[in-house]
Amino acid sequence: MPVQMQLARIIISEISDNQVIYLQEVDGDREFPILIGIFEATSIDRRVKGEYTPPRPLTHDLIVSVAQSLGATLDRVVISDLKEHTYFAKLILKRDGEVVEIDARPSDAIAIAVTVEPHIPIYVSEDVLQEACK
């Protein structure tokens, strides 16, 4: 059963190629980091803080707009797997009563989750959470 998580911290470093986001269990104490790229970290940070509205749509805005234009509702993000230190995620959409799962990098899926208003929930499978929190 997937566990609902929340974005706990975003760490952006100008001297490193890898940035870090921390997800924390909504109704618990477990927390774990995910290394992401600077573009995704900046996008997530700006959306969470509400500091910046781009004059033109950025990639994550475009994805949200395309989904909505096609009549889909962005429902949730699920970080579904962890293989060889790499996380895998799915963006879950609903359209005409059908559930559509789209493979995504966790960083992109989370950036999309915080681009949608209201933000969509982030879940992590229990197996991934147990492995990540070792």
MDTraj code that builds the backbone (N, CA, C; nanometers):
import mdtraj as md
import numpy as np

residues = "MET PRO VAL GLN MET GLN LEU ALA ARG ILE ILE ILE SER GLU ILE SER ASP ASN GLN VAL ILE TYR LEU GLN GLU VAL ASP GLY ASP ARG GLU PHE PRO ILE LEU ILE GLY ILE PHE GLU ALA THR SER ILE ASP ARG ARG VAL LYS GLY GLU TYR THR PRO PRO ARG PRO LEU THR HIS ASP LEU ILE VAL SER VAL ALA GLN SER LEU GLY ALA THR LEU ASP ARG VAL VAL ILE SER ASP LEU LYS GLU HIS THR TYR PHE ALA LYS LEU ILE LEU LYS ARG ASP GLY GLU VAL VAL GLU ILE ASP ALA ARG PRO SER ASP ALA ILE ALA ILE ALA VAL THR VAL GLU PRO HIS ILE PRO ILE TYR VAL SER GLU ASP VAL LEU GLN GLU ALA CYS LYS".split()
xyz = np.array([
    [0.0852, -0.1187, 0.0000],
    [0.0000, 0.0000, 0.0000],
    [0.0892, 0.1243, 0.0000],
    [0.0706, 0.2137, -0.0939],
    [0.1531, 0.3349, -0.0972],
    [0.1299, 0.4236, 0.0253],
    [0.2354, 0.4939, 0.0640],
    [0.2342, 0.5813, 0.1811],
    [0.2390, 0.7258, 0.1336],
    [0.1485, 0.8086, 0.1847],
    [0.1499, 0.9487, 0.1429],
    [0.2679, 1.0216, 0.2052],
    [0.3336, 1.1004, 0.1208],
    [0.4525, 1.1742, 0.1617],
    [0.4301, 1.3227, 0.1359],
    [0.5167, 1.4031, 0.1960],
    [0.5161, 1.5464, 0.1681],
    [0.6585, 1.5922, 0.1447],
    [0.6707, 1.6971, 0.0704],
    [0.8007, 1.7551, 0.0437],
    [0.8461, 1.8240, 0.1712],
    [0.9550, 1.7747, 0.2304],
    [1.0009, 1.8274, 0.3590],
    [1.1085, 1.9345, 0.3427],
    [1.2025, 1.9106, 0.2514],
    [1.3124, 2.0055, 0.2311],
    [1.3593, 2.0009, 0.0873],
    [1.4116, 2.1133, 0.0430],
    [1.4754, 2.1232, -0.0883],
    [1.6111, 2.1871, -0.0626],
    [1.7154, 2.1176, -0.1024],
    [1.8502, 2.1711, -0.0822],
    [1.9121, 2.1968, -0.2194],
    [1.9386, 2.3243, -0.2461],
    [1.9982, 2.3641, -0.3733],
    [2.1395, 2.4130, -0.3461],
    [2.2353, 2.3523, -0.4159],
    [2.3751, 2.3876, -0.3997],
    [2.4310, 2.4359, -0.5332],
    [2.4890, 2.5522, -0.5326],
    [2.5461, 2.6074, -0.6557],
    [2.6792, 2.5422, -0.6922],
    [2.7373, 2.4660, -0.6008],
    [2.8684, 2.4060, -0.6281],
    [2.8595, 2.2563, -0.6574],
    [2.7376, 2.2062, -0.6725],
    [2.7186, 2.0641, -0.6994],
    [2.6207, 2.0451, -0.8139],
    [2.6404, 1.9397, -0.8919],
    [2.5464, 1.9076, -0.9988],
    [2.4195, 1.8438, -0.9441],
    [2.4292, 1.7811, -0.8283],
    [2.3139, 1.7143, -0.7681],
    [2.2530, 1.7997, -0.6581],
    [2.1233, 1.8143, -0.6659],
    [2.0460, 1.8833, -0.5643],
    [1.9699, 1.7753, -0.4877],
    [1.9111, 1.8098, -0.3747],
    [1.8453, 1.7081, -0.2926],
    [1.7070, 1.7566, -0.2502],
    [1.6099, 1.6677, -0.2647],
    [1.4801, 1.6910, -0.2028],
    [1.4587, 1.5802, -0.1003],
    [1.3919, 1.6141, 0.0079],
    [1.3586, 1.5163, 0.1115],
    [1.2081, 1.4997, 0.1153],
    [1.1656, 1.3742, 0.1100],
    [1.0249, 1.3425, 0.1274],
    [1.0055, 1.2861, 0.2672],
    [0.8987, 1.3300, 0.3326],
    [0.8693, 1.2853, 0.4689],
    [0.7279, 1.2283, 0.4723],
    [0.7146, 1.1207, 0.5443],
    [0.5857, 1.0546, 0.5620],
    [0.4861, 1.1521, 0.6251],
    [0.3650, 1.1613, 0.5689],
    [0.2638, 1.2540, 0.6192],
    [0.2208, 1.2169, 0.7609],
    [0.1920, 1.0907, 0.7845],
    [0.1457, 1.0480, 0.9169],
    [0.2497, 0.9624, 0.9880],
    [0.3754, 1.0010, 0.9776],
    [0.4815, 0.9236, 1.0405],
    [0.6117, 1.0004, 1.0423],
    [0.7183, 0.9311, 1.0756],
    [0.8482, 0.9952, 1.0934],
    [0.9496, 0.9624, 0.9847],
    [0.9164, 0.8707, 0.8967],
    [1.0158, 0.8303, 0.7966],
    [1.0396, 0.9419, 0.6947],
    [1.1656, 0.9543, 0.6558],
    [1.2075, 1.0578, 0.5617],
    [1.3252, 1.0044, 0.4822],
    [1.3347, 1.0449, 0.3555],
    [1.4499, 1.0028, 0.2757],
    [1.4791, 1.1063, 0.1676],
    [1.6056, 1.1102, 0.1220],
    [1.6447, 1.2063, 0.0183],
    [1.6378, 1.1447, -0.1217],
    [1.6190, 1.2313, -0.2193],
    [1.6303, 1.1937, -0.3605],
    [1.7190, 1.2985, -0.4260],
    [1.8229, 1.2537, -0.4939],
    [1.9094, 1.3445, -0.5684],
    [1.8417, 1.3800, -0.6996],
    [1.8402, 1.5102, -0.7316],
    [1.7768, 1.5553, -0.8557],
    [1.8643, 1.6605, -0.9223],
    [1.8286, 1.6984, -1.0424],
    [1.9020, 1.7986, -1.1170],
    [1.8638, 1.9408, -1.0760],
    [1.9458, 2.0357, -1.1167],
    [1.9250, 2.1755, -1.0793],
    [1.7963, 2.2324, -1.1381],
    [1.7634, 2.1978, -1.2623],
    [1.6421, 2.2514, -1.3241],
    [1.5182, 2.2093, -1.2452],
    [1.5098, 2.0804, -1.2134],
    [1.3942, 2.0299, -1.1397],
    [1.3899, 2.0884, -0.9985],
    [1.5063, 2.0964, -0.9324],
    [1.5110, 2.1515, -0.7962],
    [1.4645, 2.2964, -0.7954],
    [1.5114, 2.3733, -0.8921],
    [1.4731, 2.5145, -0.8999],
    [1.3240, 2.5282, -0.9287],
    [1.2745, 2.4466, -1.0195],
    [1.1326, 2.4507, -1.0528],
    [1.0465, 2.4161, -0.9312],
    [1.0830, 2.3105, -0.8616],
    [1.0079, 2.2696, -0.7424],
    [1.0149, 2.3790, -0.6364],
    [1.1337, 2.4308, -0.6111],
    [1.1524, 2.5336, -0.5080],
    [1.0689, 2.6581, -0.5384],
    [1.0714, 2.7033, -0.6613],
    [0.9956, 2.8235, -0.6990],
    [0.8458, 2.8016, -0.6841],
    [0.7975, 2.6841, -0.7225],
    [0.6540, 2.6556, -0.7124],
    [0.6094, 2.6481, -0.5669],
    [0.6896, 2.5831, -0.4846],
    [0.6536, 2.5688, -0.3435],
    [0.6513, 2.7060, -0.2744],
    [0.7488, 2.7880, -0.3061],
    [0.7576, 2.9207, -0.2439],
    [0.6633, 3.0223, -0.3080],
    [0.6152, 2.9919, -0.4290],
    [0.5271, 3.0852, -0.4979],
    [0.5949, 3.2150, -0.5367],
    [0.7262, 3.2099, -0.5542],
    [0.8043, 3.3313, -0.5787],
    [0.8103, 3.3736, -0.7243],
    [0.7783, 3.2837, -0.8156],
    [0.8073, 3.3123, -0.9551],
    [0.6985, 3.2579, -1.0452],
    [0.6509, 3.3427, -1.1326],
    [0.5592, 3.2993, -1.2365],
    [0.6292, 3.3242, -1.3693],
    [0.6590, 3.2181, -1.4421],
    [0.7322, 3.2369, -1.5675],
    [0.6461, 3.3109, -1.6701],
    [0.7093, 3.3942, -1.7524],
    [0.6329, 3.4669, -1.8541],
    [0.5768, 3.3741, -1.9625],
    [0.6418, 3.2601, -1.9816],
    [0.5982, 3.1594, -2.0780],
    [0.6010, 3.0245, -2.0076],
    [0.5207, 2.9288, -2.0528],
    [0.5176, 2.7991, -1.9849],
    [0.6526, 2.7274, -1.9892],
    [0.6916, 2.6747, -1.8737],
    [0.8091, 2.5890, -1.8661],
    [0.7633, 2.4447, -1.8913],
    [0.8566, 2.3529, -1.8975],
    [0.8245, 2.2140, -1.9327],
    [0.7154, 2.1548, -1.8435],
    [0.7262, 2.1768, -1.7121],
    [0.6268, 2.1175, -1.6221],
    [0.4906, 2.1836, -1.6406],
    [0.4889, 2.3133, -1.6706],
    [0.3624, 2.3816, -1.7024],
    [0.3009, 2.3226, -1.8288],
    [0.3862, 2.2973, -1.9269],
    [0.3408, 2.2427, -2.0540],
    [0.2755, 2.1058, -2.0340],
    [0.3376, 2.0212, -1.9548],
    [0.2824, 1.8871, -1.9304],
    [0.1457, 1.8966, -1.8623],
    [0.1341, 1.9834, -1.7637],
    [0.0057, 2.0028, -1.6950],
    [-0.0988, 2.0538, -1.7936],
    [-0.0606, 2.1506, -1.8746],
    [-0.1529, 2.2083, -1.9722],
    [-0.1987, 2.1056, -2.0760],
    [-0.1064, 2.0244, -2.1254],
    [-0.1414, 1.9211, -2.2238],
    [-0.2391, 1.8212, -2.1623],
    [-0.2096, 1.7749, -2.0420],
    [-0.2989, 1.6782, -1.9760],
    [-0.4385, 1.7374, -1.9590],
    [-0.4452, 1.8597, -1.9111],
    [-0.5753, 1.9227, -1.8887],
    [-0.6484, 1.9488, -2.0202],
    [-0.5756, 1.9883, -2.1240],
    [-0.6366, 2.0125, -2.2554],
    [-0.6945, 1.8851, -2.3160],
    [-0.6364, 1.7713, -2.2800],
    [-0.6850, 1.6427, -2.3291],
    [-0.7955, 1.5852, -2.2402],
    [-0.8372, 1.6628, -2.1413],
    [-0.9457, 1.6196, -2.0545],
    [-0.9043, 1.5280, -1.9415],
    [-0.7758, 1.5226, -1.9124],
    [-0.7266, 1.4374, -1.8039],
    [-0.7123, 1.5189, -1.6759],
    [-0.7291, 1.4497, -1.5653],
    [-0.7063, 1.5087, -1.4341],
    [-0.5791, 1.4478, -1.3779],
    [-0.4846, 1.5324, -1.3390],
    [-0.3638, 1.4835, -1.2730],
    [-0.4043, 1.4436, -1.1325],
    [-0.3859, 1.3161, -1.0983],
    [-0.4399, 1.2616, -0.9746],
    [-0.3367, 1.2490, -0.8632],
    [-0.2203, 1.1909, -0.8946],
    [-0.1194, 1.1691, -0.7913],
    [0.0125, 1.1260, -0.8549],
    [0.1153, 1.1285, -0.7736],
    [0.2477, 1.0790, -0.8095],
    [0.2751, 0.9596, -0.7202],
    [0.3318, 0.8537, -0.7771],
    [0.3704, 0.7371, -0.6974],
    [0.5162, 0.7040, -0.7291],
    [0.6009, 0.7103, -0.6286],
    [0.7379, 0.6618, -0.6435],
    [0.7278, 0.5126, -0.6177],
    [0.7446, 0.4379, -0.7250],
    [0.7027, 0.2979, -0.7251],
    [0.8136, 0.1953, -0.7150],
    [0.9370, 0.2360, -0.7426],
    [1.0434, 0.1367, -0.7443],
    [1.1772, 0.2019, -0.7142],
    [1.2701, 0.1192, -0.6688],
    [1.4075, 0.1602, -0.6415],
    [1.4971, 0.0473, -0.6890],
    [1.5767, 0.0768, -0.7928],
    [1.6673, -0.0233, -0.8494],
    [1.8051, 0.0383, -0.8652],
    [1.9041, -0.0262, -0.8079],
    [2.0427, 0.0181, -0.8197],
    [2.0575, 0.1678, -0.7900],
    [2.0000, 0.2117, -0.6789],
    [2.0082, 0.3497, -0.6303],
    [1.9341, 0.4496, -0.7186],
    [1.8448, 0.4014, -0.8053],
    [1.7666, 0.4889, -0.8916],
    [1.6187, 0.4702, -0.8590],
    [1.5509, 0.5820, -0.8326],
    [1.4080, 0.5789, -0.8050],
    [1.3298, 0.5868, -0.9356],
    [1.2145, 0.5212, -0.9372],
    [1.1247, 0.5236, -1.0515],
    [0.9889, 0.5727, -1.0036],
    [0.9234, 0.6510, -1.0868],
    [0.7940, 0.7079, -1.0470],
    [0.6922, 0.6938, -1.1584],
    [0.5676, 0.7137, -1.1188],
    [0.4570, 0.7145, -1.2135],
    [0.3717, 0.8374, -1.1849],
    [0.3326, 0.9019, -1.2913],
    [0.2372, 1.0109, -1.2830],
    [0.1019, 0.9482, -1.3149],
    [0.0074, 0.9593, -1.2238],
    [-0.1225, 0.8959, -1.2408],
    [-0.2241, 1.0019, -1.2824],
    [-0.2881, 0.9767, -1.3973],
    [-0.3904, 1.0655, -1.4495],
    [-0.5216, 0.9885, -1.4590],
    [-0.6308, 1.0614, -1.4585],
    [-0.7618, 1.0008, -1.4805],
    [-0.8280, 1.0744, -1.5964],
    [-0.8862, 0.9925, -1.6854],
    [-0.9548, 1.0502, -1.8011],
    [-1.0717, 0.9603, -1.8378],
    [-1.1897, 1.0183, -1.8393],
    [-1.3110, 0.9434, -1.8750],
    [-1.3248, 0.8157, -1.7933],
    [-1.2954, 0.8223, -1.6641],
    [-1.3073, 0.7076, -1.5759],
    [-1.1938, 0.6083, -1.5848],
    [-1.0992, 0.6319, -1.6736],
    [-0.9849, 0.5416, -1.6911],
    [-0.8631, 0.5983, -1.6193],
    [-0.7874, 0.5097, -1.5557],
    [-0.6625, 0.5491, -1.4901],
    [-0.5489, 0.5268, -1.5887],
    [-0.4673, 0.6303, -1.6058],
    [-0.3538, 0.6238, -1.6968],
    [-0.2270, 0.6452, -1.6155],
    [-0.1324, 0.5517, -1.6253],
    [-0.0048, 0.5622, -1.5549],
    [0.1040, 0.5973, -1.6554],
    [0.1804, 0.7011, -1.6246],
    [0.2868, 0.7452, -1.7136],
    [0.4188, 0.7361, -1.6382],
    [0.5149, 0.6657, -1.6974],
    [0.6483, 0.6532, -1.6394],
    [0.7136, 0.7913, -1.6346],
    [0.7760, 0.8230, -1.5214],
    [0.8396, 0.9541, -1.5056],
    [0.9553, 0.9444, -1.4074],
    [1.0478, 1.0359, -1.4214],
    [1.1502, 1.0490, -1.3180],
    [1.0823, 1.1100, -1.1958],
    [1.1202, 1.0689, -1.0755],
    [1.0586, 1.1276, -0.9565],
    [1.0685, 1.2800, -0.9526],
    [1.1815, 1.3340, -0.9946],
    [1.1979, 1.4793, -0.9904],
    [1.0972, 1.5493, -1.0805],
    [1.0748, 1.4975, -1.2007],
    [0.9761, 1.5566, -1.2905],
    [0.8350, 1.5384, -1.2360],
    [0.8059, 1.4194, -1.1857],
    [0.6725, 1.3928, -1.1317],
    [0.6416, 1.4854, -1.0132],
    [0.7389, 1.5057, -0.9262],
    [0.7182, 1.5943, -0.8109],
    [0.7056, 1.7392, -0.8573],
    [0.7855, 1.7792, -0.9563],
    [0.7734, 1.9151, -1.0109],
    [0.6337, 1.9367, -1.0693],
    [0.5798, 1.8356, -1.1360],
    [0.4436, 1.8453, -1.1891],
    [0.3436, 1.8508, -1.0742],
    [0.3655, 1.7699, -0.9714],
    [0.2745, 1.7672, -0.8559],
    [0.2607, 1.9042, -0.7917],
    [0.3687, 1.9796, -0.7842],
    [0.3627, 2.1123, -0.7205],
    [0.3281, 2.2222, -0.8198],
    [0.3223, 2.1888, -0.9492],
    [0.2795, 2.2857, -1.0498],
    [0.1278, 2.2931, -1.0553],
    [0.0617, 2.1782, -1.0374],
    [-0.0841, 2.1716, -1.0391],
    [-0.1393, 2.2446, -0.9162],
    [-0.2468, 2.3189, -0.9378],
    [-0.3155, 2.3833, -0.8258],
    [-0.4538, 2.3233, -0.8129],
    [-0.4927, 2.2704, -0.6991],
    [-0.4067, 2.2478, -0.5823],
    [-0.3066, 2.1351, -0.6121],
    [-0.1980, 2.1359, -0.5361],
    [-0.0937, 2.0356, -0.5553],
    [-0.1531, 1.8958, -0.5420],
    [-0.1007, 1.8028, -0.6227],
    [-0.1489, 1.6653, -0.6143],
    [-0.0615, 1.5880, -0.5148],
    [-0.1176, 1.4854, -0.4530],
    [-0.0424, 1.4112, -0.3513],
    [0.0712, 1.3273, -0.4095],
    [0.1709, 1.3061, -0.3249],
    [0.2876, 1.2248, -0.3579],
    [0.2834, 1.1016, -0.2685],
    [0.2960, 0.9848, -0.3304],
    [0.2978, 0.8592, -0.2565],
    [0.4268, 0.7843, -0.2868],
    [0.4661, 0.6995, -0.1932],
    [0.5814, 0.6117, -0.2131],
    [0.5362, 0.4717, -0.1736],
    [0.5700, 0.3732, -0.2566],
    [0.5328, 0.2363, -0.2221],
    [0.6040, 0.1972, -0.0918],
    [0.5401, 0.1140, -0.0141],
    [0.5950, 0.0719, 0.1156],
    [0.7307, 0.0047, 0.0975],
    [0.7449, -0.0780, -0.0039],
    [0.8732, -0.1448, -0.0296],
    [0.9860, -0.0447, -0.0541],
    [0.9586, 0.0571, -0.1353],
    [1.0594, 0.1601, -0.1632],
    [1.0906, 0.2380, -0.0367],
    [0.9891, 0.2711, 0.0384],
    [1.0104, 0.3466, 0.1622],
    [1.0954, 0.2685, 0.2618],
    [1.0686, 0.1415, 0.2763],
    [1.1498, 0.0600, 0.3674],
    [1.2949, 0.0533, 0.3214],
    [1.3172, 0.0374, 0.1929],
    [1.4534, 0.0309, 0.1396],
    [1.5238, 0.1650, 0.1523],
    [1.4543, 0.2722, 0.1222],
    [1.5148, 0.4064, 0.1262],
    [1.5488, 0.4520, 0.2665],
    [1.4741, 0.4031, 0.3646],
    [1.4927, 0.4475, 0.5030],
    [1.5851, 0.3556, 0.5837],
    [1.6534, 0.2632, 0.5183],
    [1.7456, 0.1732, 0.5893],
    [1.8627, 0.2492, 0.6447],
])
top = md.Topology()
chain = top.add_chain()
for i, resn in enumerate(residues, 1):
    res = top.add_residue(resn, chain, resSeq=i)
    for name in ("N", "CA", "C"):
        top.add_atom(name, md.element.get_by_symbol(name[0]), res)
traj = md.Trajectory(xyz[None], top)
